[in-house]
Amino acid sequence: MASLLDMRRRIKSVKNTQQITKAMKMVAAAKLKRAQDRVIAARPFAKKMSEVLGGLSARVSDDFSHPLLTERGDENYLIVLVTADKGLAGAFNANVIKAAQAFIADNPGKKFRMMAVGRKGRDFFKRREIDLTEEYVGITGTGTVRYSDAAEIGQNVIKTFTEDETIDKVFLIFTEFKTVLSQKPIVEQLLPIPKIASEGASEEAAQAEYIYEQPPAEIFGKLLPKQVETQIYRSMLESVASEQGSRMTAMDSASKNAGELIDTLTLNMNRIRQAAITKEIIEVVSGAAAL
């Protein structure tokens, strides 16, 4: 049985841990509010841009082609995986990594390459048999996302896709923020940009007629790269909001578990102390009786 001193030391250690988890919960809650506001503000623009470009690309004449719209084969995939730079966020990183593994398993015979955005995904797949072409770490570690970082990643993806003709498709895997308690891993085709309106697009948007004030080549030359950058930016915002929500939930559970453990340890400590007091009383009484 542990001594009274050992129990006191353990209780103090758990209390210190509880203070840390409570502080991390408060920090995550503050970051979550900012991240949630930014992702809610970014969703309408990203959705409408996908709808408009999806409709435009589906209705463009056959004599026009663009590298980001050109369909290729179906053998070589490039995955852009968005994870967190830090842990202690519950099952957030594990779920999106499992989604990437499931996507690879569901496409046997394909050749995969990966761009890892986030330290956790990079560290996991670095030890696996997959070609990591690029890695971006430290971008989301502060809980904020800059569009310039997303634009850099997007330009690199576009350059890799256009210059390397062996890449047939590019997929974006990230975690979509639903609520504080619910986050969902998402797999989306990033390139070539699908020539259909995005899911959930209105019938009016699908049948809209467009008048080109500039030639299609000029319009698509500017909008299609912007579409790739916007989708990557949105995925990073979604990922950060999901990370903070998952971390806040995990730290709340950890604080409650620490409180329950403190109560249990305190009860055991009182029992040990009571047993020691009883033993001393018995020894005193036994000594008096012997005299």
N, C-alpha and C positions, 0 to 999 in steps of 0.2 A: 504493500500500500504506500502511496506517495505521502511524503511528510507534509506538515502544515506549511512550511516554508516553500516547498515546491508548488503547492496549490496556489499560494499567494502570488508567486512569480508567474504562474501560468495565467491566472486571472488578469494580472497587470498586462501581460503580453497580448491577450485577446482584446482587452479594452483599448490598447494602443492601435491594434489593427482595426477595431471598430471606428475609431476616430478617423483613420485614414480613409476607410470605405465611405463614411458619411461625407467627408470633404470631397472625395472624388464624385460622389453622387451629386453634390451641389454644383460642382464645376461642370459636370456633364449636362445638368439641367439648364445651366446658363448658356452653354454652347449649343444645346439642342434648340432652344428658342430661336437663336439667330440662324442656325442651319435650316430649321423648318421654314422660317419666313423666306429665306433665299430660294429654297427648292420649290415652294409654292408659287413664288413669283416667276421662276424660270420655266415651269411646266407649260403654261399656255403658249409662250413664244415657241418653245421647242416642238410642241404638238402641232401648232398651226404651220410651222415651217415644214414639218414632215408631210402634212396634208397637202400643202401647196406644191412642194417639189415632187411629191408622189404623183399628184395629178398632172403636173407639167411633163414629167418624164414619161408618163404613160401615154400622153397625147402628142408627144413630139414626133415630127415626121421621121420616116425611116432613113432619110438621107443625112440625118444629123447623128453624130456619135460623140460620146465623151468617155474618157478613160474610167471615170467613176461610175458610169452607167453601163459599161460594156460587160455583158455576161461572159464568164469564162467557164472552165471546167468545174469539176466538183471533187477534186482530189486533195488539194493542199489548202489548209486553213491557217489563218493567223488569228490568234485569240488576244484580245485586249482585256486583261483581267484587272478589276479594280477592287482592292482590299484596303485594309487600314495599315498604318505604320506602327500602331501600338496594340497591345493585347488588353486583357482585363475588360473585355466587352462581351462577355457571355459567349454565345455560339455564333456571333456575327461573322467572324473570319472563317470559322469552320464550315458554316453553311454555304458561303459563296465559293469556297474552295471545293466543297463536295459537288456543287453545281457544275463547276468546271470539269471535275473528274467524271461526273455523270455524262456530260456532253461529249467528252473524249471517248468514254466507253460506249456511248450510243452511236458512234460513228467509226466503227471498226474499218480498218484498211485505209483510213485517211492519214495524211501526214500533217502534223501540227507544229506550229511555232507560236511563241507567246511573247507579248509585251506585258510586263508586270508593273502595274501602278499601285504602289504600296509595298511596304517591307514584308508583311506577313505572307502575301502570295508569292513574292520573290523568294523568300527563304524556303517555302514549302516546295515549290517546283524546281528550285535550284538543285535539290537532292533527288529529283526524279529524272527520268529519261525524256526530257522535252527540251527543245532548243529555245533558250531565252535570248531573243534578239536584242531587246532593250529593257531597261528597268528604270523606274522613276520612284525614288523614295524621298521621304521628308516633305512631300507636297501637301499632304492633308494632316500632318502631325499636329498642327496648331488648331485644328478644328475649322479652318477656313479654306476656301478654294478661290484661286485667282484665275480669271479667264485667260490670262497670258500663259499660264501653265497648261491649261487645256488646249489652247491654240498650238502650243509647241508640240504637244503629244499628237494632236490631230494632223499637223503638217508632216510629222514624222511618219504617221500611219499612211497618209496619202502618198508620200514619197516612196515608201517601201512598196505599196501596192502598185503604183504606176511604173516604178523602175524594175521591180522584180515580177516578171510575167509568170513565174511559177506559182505565185499565190493566187488562188482562185476566189477565195472569199475571206472576208474579215468579220469576226464576230466580237461583240462587246458583251462582257459578262460582269454584272454589278448587282448591288442589292438595292431594290426599290423600297423607299420609305412609305409605309402605310400608316401606322400609328406608332406610339411609343412602344407598344407591346407586340407589334407585328411588322416584320420586314420580310420581303420576298426576293430571293435571288432571281435575276432576269437574264435571259440569253437573247440578244438581238443581233440581227445581221446588220452590220455597219456598211460594208462595201461588198460588191457593188450596190449602190443605193437602189432599193426595190422600186420598180416602175409601177407601183400601185399606191393608192392612198392608204395611209396608215390605218391601223385597226381603230374602229370607233369614229372614223371620219364621216361627216354628214353626207346625205345624198346630194345636197346642194353643192357641196365642195367637189364631189366626184364628177358632177355633170357641168361644172362651171366652164365657161368659155373665156379664154385669155387672149388679150391683144398684146403683142410683143412690140414694145417701143424701141428695143434694141434687138439685134440678131440673137437667136437662141444661144449661139456659141458664147457670146459675151455675157449673157445672163447666167447661163449655167457655169461658165468659167469662174464667176464670182460667188454664186450662191451655193453650188455643190460643196466646195471646200468649207464654206461657212456652216453648212449643214453638218458635216462631219465634226467640226470643232464644237458646235452647239450640242450635239448628242453626247460627246465625250464630257463636256462641261456639265451637262445635266446629270450624267451618270455619276460624276464625282460629287456633285451636290447631294444626290440621293444617297450615295454611299456614306458621306460624312454625317448626314442626318440620321441614317440608320445606325451608324456606329455609336453616336452619342445617345440615341434612344436605348440601344442594347446595353451600353455601358451603365446608363442610369438605372435601368432595371436590374442589372447584375449587381451593382453596388448596393442597391436597396435590399436585395435578397441577402447579400453578404452581411449587411449591417444587422438585419433581423436574425440571421443565423448566429452571428456573434453574440447578440443579446441573449438568445436562448442558451448558447454555450456558457455564457457568464453566469446565468441563473443556475445551471446544472453544476458548474464548478463551485459556485458559492455554497450550494446545498451540500456538496461533498466535503468542502472545507469545514463547514459547521459541524458535520458529522465527525470528521477527524478530530476537530478541536474538542467536541463533547466527549469523544472516546478518551482523549488524553486527560481531560479534567476528571472523568470518572475513574480512570486508572490511578491518578494521583490521590484521589479521595480514598480509594480502596487501600492503597499503600499506607496512607496515614492512619486509617482505622486499624489495619492489620498490625502496624507497628505499635499503636497504643494498646491494643489487646495483648500483644506479646509482653509488654512491660507490666 
